[in-house]
Amino acid sequence: MGRFIQQCDPHTVTAGLILLSALALLGLVSWPDLQRFLTVTEPPAEANRPPSSPRNSPAEVLARVRPCIVTLYTQDKRGQHAGLGSGFLVAPGRVATNHHVIEGASRVFAKFADGTVVAALGTLAIDREADLAVIALDASAPTVRPLTLARATPRVGDPVIVVGSPHGLELSATMGIVSGLRNLAPHGLLLQIDAAVSPGSSGGPVLDARGAVIGVVRMSRKTAQNLNFAVPVGPLREMRGAVSAVPFPVAQEFSETASGNETRAEGESEEDYRIRETEAHEWVRVSRAHFGARRPEKAMRAAMRAVELAPQSVEALMALQWALEYLGLRKEEIPVLERVVLVDPKHAEAHERLGFIFAHLGTDAEREPHFMRYRIRAWKQYDIVHGLRPERAKYVRGAIAWDRTGRHTGSDPKPLR
């Protein structure tokens, strides 16, 4: 009756109340019954609420987890680039990844979302059967909250988000579902997912709708479409608590002019690799020809094509940097140069140029909101260049001492570190 009264128009309700009151006065309806009829039952408060968006949209989840996910770059005993993969923080200063990502590496570097690059000290725990590893980072690693490891087993059909660095494209995100739970020999239990992965995604987290880690990307079937597999996170709960780390082998000294040539991608034949390497070199040659003819836009496009073919080639990356420098695109140079020094940490020219750029950005407090951070980074590059080429370090120091108006800020500026 209460719902009926709520749904009627005011005139109908008024007439109904008069009729019920008259019946009560004539004794045909008792007063308690009348009171019960007139009691309006309110619907639950939840029913009145408009439909709301999910508590954790994919964009919200990604914004929260990105600081905890890293790109891993490995080097061999000669200091040459050996490969790349993905990883994520499972505890402060501890990164989980696939064992095959770091296997055989002499040095491992982790790059965070804010651009910070941290050296790994060694392996804390390895599970070869599950293809999992936990590595310890240097104390300079950013302080961020680690990702949560889910406890419940995911169900087929549950949505997932995969974050990693396929082909070096850092912090790429794809979405899909859990397609199945498979016991595949000799790998054991694996999560089958249809979210896209590629070489470089290995070791990245597979997240549920709330951002908890349910798996670690392990492999995919090349002959199928979106037939990808991840390792459940169960073994990581014990592995992340390991106490002592086994140091990585010490890399041998290598030349500053290391070429940084590409290594073969997973599943790539020797012939395809040689073709790709040759094509990238040809695009670098075209870029240099355009640069020499003062056609920087065409030089940049040719260099970008070379980098697409060989993302870890120092030759291709530096060709792109030259074009960007000529065009005055200083901020665009930064990620290119940072990749160069990841591939070849002793590339003095790249460190020197980074020092100049950071000094330039760190002298304008009005136009650069993070100018102080740039100054600190400029001094870090000065220290690196001083260790590689002391005769060139003075130029970086001089750039830090001058602002954009040509005014000297001090004959011997103190490092802001």
C-alpha positions in Angstrom: 0.0 0.0 0.0 2.9 2.3 0.9 4.4 1.8 -2.6 1.0 2.4 -4.2 0.7 5.7 -2.4 4.2 6.8 -3.5 3.4 6.0 -7.1 0.1 7.9 -7.4 -0.3 11.5 -8.3 -1.1 14.0 -5.4 -4.9 14.3 -6.3 -5.4 10.6 -6.2 -3.6 10.3 -2.9 -5.7 13.1 -1.3 -9.0 11.5 -2.5 -7.9 8.1 -1.1 -7.0 9.6 2.3 -10.4 11.3 2.6 -12.2 8.0 1.7 -10.1 6.0 4.2 -10.8 8.5 7.0 -14.5 8.4 6.3 -14.5 4.6 6.5 -12.6 4.8 9.8 -15.3 7.2 11.2 -18.1 4.8 10.2 -16.3 2.0 11.9 -15.7 0.1 8.7 -11.9 0.3 9.0 -10.1 0.2 12.3 -7.7 3.1 13.2 -4.7 0.7 13.5 -5.4 -0.6 10.0 -5.7 3.0 8.8 -2.3 3.8 10.3 -0.7 0.8 8.7 -2.2 1.7 5.3 -0.9 5.2 5.5 2.7 4.2 6.5 4.9 4.9 3.5 7.7 2.4 3.0 10.8 4.0 1.8 12.9 2.1 -0.7 16.5 1.2 0.4 18.9 4.1 0.2 21.0 2.2 -2.3 18.1 2.1 -4.7 17.9 5.9 -4.9 21.6 6.2 -5.8 22.4 6.7 -9.4 24.6 4.1 -11.0 28.3 4.9 -10.3 31.5 4.1 -12.1 33.6 1.1 -11.0 35.7 1.7 -7.9 38.8 0.9 -10.0 38.7 1.9 -13.6 41.6 0.7 -15.8 43.0 4.2 -15.9 42.9 4.5 -12.1 44.6 1.1 -11.7 47.4 2.1 -14.1 48.0 5.4 -12.5 48.4 3.6 -9.2 50.7 0.8 -10.3 52.9 2.5 -12.9 55.5 3.8 -10.3 56.0 0.2 -9.2 56.8 -1.3 -12.6 60.2 -1.2 -14.2 61.9 -1.9 -17.5 65.0 -4.2 -17.1 68.0 -3.8 -19.3 70.7 -6.5 -19.1 74.4 -6.4 -20.3 76.8 -9.3 -21.0 80.3 -9.7 -19.7 81.6 -7.3 -22.3 79.2 -4.6 -21.2 77.2 -4.9 -24.3 73.4 -4.8 -24.4 72.1 -8.3 -24.0 68.3 -7.9 -23.7 65.4 -6.3 -22.0 62.4 -7.3 -20.0 59.9 -6.1 -17.4 59.6 -6.4 -13.7 57.7 -5.0 -10.7 58.3 -4.2 -7.0 57.2 -6.9 -4.6 59.0 -5.4 -1.6 61.0 -2.2 -1.1 64.1 -2.4 -3.3 63.1 -5.9 -4.6 61.9 -6.5 -8.1 60.2 -9.7 -9.4 60.7 -10.8 -13.0 61.3 -13.9 -15.1 64.4 -15.9 -14.5 65.1 -16.0 -18.3 65.1 -12.2 -18.4 68.3 -12.0 -16.2 69.8 -15.4 -16.9 73.5 -15.0 -17.9 73.5 -11.3 -17.4 76.6 -9.6 -15.9 74.8 -6.4 -15.1 71.1 -5.5 -14.8 69.6 -2.0 -14.7 66.0 -1.1 -13.7 64.4 2.0 -15.1 61.4 3.4 -13.2 58.4 5.4 -14.6 60.0 8.7 -13.5 63.1 8.0 -15.5 65.3 6.9 -12.6 67.8 4.2 -13.5 69.0 1.9 -10.7 71.6 -0.9 -10.9 70.6 -4.3 -9.5 73.0 -5.7 -6.9 72.2 -9.4 -7.5 69.6 -12.1 -7.2 67.8 -12.8 -4.0 65.8 -15.8 -5.1 65.4 -18.0 -8.2 62.7 -20.6 -9.1 63.9 -22.0 -12.4 60.9 -24.4 -12.7 58.5 -21.5 -12.4 60.8 -19.2 -14.3 60.7 -16.6 -11.6 63.4 -14.4 -10.0 63.6 -11.7 -7.4 66.5 -9.2 -7.6 67.8 -6.6 -5.2 68.2 -3.0 -6.3 70.7 -0.4 -5.2 69.7 1.7 -2.2 69.1 4.7 -4.6 65.9 3.1 -5.9 62.8 5.3 -5.5 60.7 4.7 -2.5 57.3 3.5 -3.8 54.7 1.2 -2.4 55.2 -2.4 -3.8 52.4 -4.1 -5.7 50.0 -6.4 -3.8 50.1 -10.1 -4.6 46.6 -11.6 -5.0 45.7 -14.6 -2.8 42.6 -15.8 -4.6 42.9 -18.0 -7.7 41.6 -16.0 -10.7 38.5 -17.4 -12.5 38.2 -17.9 -16.3 36.6 -14.8 -17.7 38.1 -12.4 -15.1 39.4 -9.2 -16.6 43.2 -8.6 -16.6 45.6 -5.8 -17.3 49.2 -6.5 -18.4 51.9 -3.8 -18.1 55.4 -4.2 -19.5 57.9 -3.0 -22.1 57.2 -4.9 -25.4 60.1 -4.2 -27.8 61.3 -1.5 -25.4 58.1 0.5 -25.4 58.1 1.2 -21.7 55.0 0.8 -19.5 52.7 -0.3 -22.3 49.4 -1.6 -21.1 47.0 -4.1 -22.7 43.8 -5.6 -21.5 42.1 -9.0 -21.8 40.6 -11.8 -19.7 41.8 -15.0 -18.1 41.2 -17.5 -21.0 42.0 -20.6 -19.0 44.0 -22.3 -16.3 46.3 -24.8 -17.8 48.7 -27.5 -16.6 51.2 -27.5 -19.4 54.2 -29.9 -19.2 56.9 -29.1 -18.3 55.8 -25.7 -17.1 53.2 -26.7 -14.6 50.2 -24.5 -13.8 49.9 -21.4 -16.0 47.3 -18.7 -16.5 46.2 -18.5 -20.1 45.4 -14.8 -21.0 44.4 -13.1 -24.3 46.0 -9.7 -23.4 48.6 -8.9 -26.0 52.3 -9.5 -25.1 55.5 -9.3 -27.1 59.2 -9.8 -26.5 60.1 -7.4 -23.7 56.8 -8.1 -21.8 58.4 -11.0 -20.0 58.4 -10.5 -16.3 55.7 -7.9 -16.3 52.7 -8.1 -13.9 49.3 -9.5 -14.9 46.9 -7.5 -12.7 43.3 -8.1 -11.7 40.6 -5.4 -11.8 41.8 -3.9 -8.5 45.4 -3.8 -9.4 46.6 -6.9 -7.5 49.1 -9.1 -9.2 47.7 -12.5 -10.2 50.5 -13.6 -12.5 53.9 -12.8 -14.2 54.0 -12.8 -18.0 56.1 -15.8 -19.1 55.6 -16.8 -22.8 53.4 -16.8 -25.8 52.7 -19.1 -28.7 54.2 -17.6 -31.9 52.0 -19.7 -34.1 48.8 -18.5 -32.5 47.0 -15.2 -31.9 46.9 -13.8 -28.3 47.7 -17.3 -26.9 49.8 -16.0 -24.0 50.7 -17.5 -20.6 51.6 -16.2 -17.1 53.0 -17.8 -14.0 50.8 -17.6 -10.9 52.2 -15.5 -8.1 52.1 -18.1 -5.4 55.9 -18.8 -5.3 56.7 -15.1 -5.1 55.3 -14.8 -1.6 58.2 -16.8 -0.1 60.8 -15.6 -2.7 60.4 -11.9 -1.9 61.4 -12.5 1.7 64.9 -13.8 0.9 67.7 -12.2 2.9 71.0 -12.4 1.0 71.7 -11.6 -2.6 74.0 -13.3 -5.0 75.9 -10.6 -6.8 75.9 -10.4 -10.6 79.2 -11.2 -12.3 81.4 -8.2 -12.7 81.3 -6.9 -16.3 84.6 -6.5 -18.0 85.7 -3.0 -19.1 84.6 -2.1 -22.6 85.2 0.7 -25.1 83.4 3.9 -25.0 82.7 3.4 -28.7 80.7 0.3 -28.2 78.3 0.0 -31.1 75.3 -1.1 -29.1 74.0 -3.2 -32.0 70.8 -5.0 -31.7 70.6 -8.6 -30.5 68.3 -11.1 -32.0 64.7 -10.9 -30.8 63.1 -13.9 -29.3 62.0 -16.3 -32.1 63.9 -14.2 -34.8 65.9 -16.2 -37.3 69.6 -15.3 -38.0 68.7 -14.3 -41.5 65.8 -12.0 -40.4 68.1 -10.4 -37.8 70.8 -9.6 -40.4 68.2 -8.1 -42.7 66.8 -5.9 -40.0 70.2 -4.8 -38.8 71.3 -3.9 -42.4 68.1 -2.0 -43.1 68.5 0.0 -39.8 72.1 0.9 -40.8 70.9 2.0 -44.2 68.3 4.3 -42.6 71.0 5.8 -40.4 73.1 6.5 -43.5 70.0 8.2 -45.2 69.5 10.3 -42.0 73.1 11.4 -42.0 72.8 12.4 -45.7 69.8 14.5 -45.0 71.5 16.0 -42.0 74.5 17.0 -44.1 72.2 18.6 -46.6 70.5 20.6 -43.8 67.2 18.8 -44.0 66.7 18.0 -40.3 63.0 17.0 -40.6 63.8 14.3 -43.1 66.9 13.3 -41.1 64.7 12.9 -38.0 62.2 10.7 -39.9 64.9 8.5 -41.3 66.5 8.1 -37.9 63.1 7.3 -36.3 62.7 4.5 -38.9 66.2 3.2 -37.9 65.2 3.2 -34.2 62.0 1.4 -35.0 64.0 -1.4 -36.6 66.8 -1.4 -34.0 65.6 0.2 -30.7 68.9 -0.6 -28.9 71.3 0.6 -31.6 73.5 3.4 -30.4 74.2 4.4 -34.0 70.5 4.8 -34.7 69.7 6.6 -31.4 72.5 9.1 -31.8 71.4 9.8 -35.4 67.9 10.7 -34.0 69.5 12.8 -31.2 71.5 14.9 -33.7 68.3 15.7 -35.7 66.4 16.6 -32.5 69.2 18.8 -31.3 69.4 20.6 -34.7 65.6 21.2 -34.5 65.9 22.6 -30.9 63.7 19.8 -29.4 65.7 19.5 -26.2 63.1 17.7 -24.0 62.6 15.2 -26.8 66.3 14.4 -26.8 66.2 13.3 -23.1 64.5 9.9 -23.5 66.7 9.1 -26.6 69.9 10.0 -24.7 68.8 8.1 -21.6 68.3 5.0 -23.8 71.8 5.5 -25.2 73.4 5.5 -21.8 71.4 2.4 -20.8 72.8 0.5 -23.7 76.3 2.0 -23.3 76.8 3.5 -19.8 80.2 4.8 -20.8 79.0 6.9 -23.8 80.6 10.2 -22.7 79.0 12.2 -25.5 75.5 11.2 -24.5 76.2 12.0 -20.8 77.7 15.4 -21.8 74.7 16.3 -23.9 72.3 15.3 -21.1 74.3 17.5 -18.7 73.9 20.5 -21.1 70.1 19.9 -21.5 69.5 19.5 -17.8 71.6 22.7 -17.1 69.5 24.5 -19.8 66.2 23.4 -18.2 67.5 24.1 -14.7 68.1 27.8 -15.1 64.6 29.1 -15.7 62.5 29.0 -12.6 59.6 30.8 -14.2 59.2 28.5 -17.2 60.3 25.2 -15.8 58.3 24.1 -12.7 60.9 21.3 -12.0 64.0 23.5 -12.6 65.6 22.5 -9.3 65.3 18.8 -10.2 66.9 19.5 -13.6 69.8 21.2 -11.9 70.4 18.2 -9.7 70.3 15.9 -12.7 72.8 18.2 -14.5 75.2 17.8 -11.6 74.9 14.0 -11.7 75.8 14.1 -15.4 78.7 16.3 -14.6 80.0 13.7 -12.1 79.7 11.0 -14.8 81.4 12.9 -17.5 84.2 13.9 -15.1 84.8 10.2 -14.5 84.8 9.4 -18.2 86.4 12.4 -19.8 87.7 15.0 -17.3 88.6 17.4 -20.0 85.0 17.6 -21.2 83.4 17.9 -17.7 84.4 21.6 -17.4 82.0 22.4 -20.3 79.0 20.8 -18.4 80.0 22.6 -15.3 80.2 25.9 -17.2 76.7 25.3 -18.6 75.3 24.9 -15.1 76.9 28.2 -14.1 75.1 30.3 -16.7 71.4 31.0 -17.0 69.5 31.5 -20.2 69.9 35.3 -20.2 73.7 34.9 -20.4 74.2 36.0 -16.8 76.8 34.1 -14.8 75.4 32.7 -11.6 78.7 32.2 -9.9 82.3 31.4 -10.7 82.2 28.2 -8.7 78.6 27.0 -8.2 78.1 24.5 -5.5 76.5 21.1 -6.5 72.8 20.8 -5.5 72.9 17.2 -4.4 
